[in-house]
């Protein structure tokens, strides 16, 4: 919502920022209105009949903006949260970390199924660099129709099993993994989706300034510079 424009352009430019997006699927600070991540049908003070908006998937949005670092974690998982935040802090460039956060006042329990150990094991897909993407005894495979889907391992073609590489230059696989999300949180990838190195906006601008400062001035005629090449004199 507010700030969305700034977010996508900061990610696109690869400004050296660390952005923590606390997603509680509600506007908690402004007393419980629906937000851009509220689920379809969610009843709030501003959607008494249920939200009709399709919510943003923040990870998909960031990957679509070609962000160089994108991750997702859970507020109550201290170990995982610490690991992800440390990786984001060490990254040179824009880093977006979506943090699933509970709002006990206006949207309590939104992520309870991911915090209960029993139910979480059947829902959370832990993304690990260089490892197969798995969910319990199931595995992620490439599908020509749906992109990536989760199937029982004994039904998976080994050649189609997805292996996670967050440093892949092309974000297509990371984006496909972000689309495994479902409204009922049955498949939720957590971890670092993308972590690639590319020039930052900050460094590029500093390099331009440094280059300009060391480049000899070949034309010191201020009047000519102000007039430019597309000016002329009209006589009576």
Beta strands, then each sheet from edge to edge (+ up, - down):
strand 1: 18-23
strand 2: 69-74
strand 3: 95-100
strand 4: 124-126
strand 5: 134-135
strand 6: 138-143
strand 7: 147-152
strand 8: 188-195
sheet 1: 1+ 3+ 2+ 8- 4-
sheet 2: 5+ 6- 7+
end
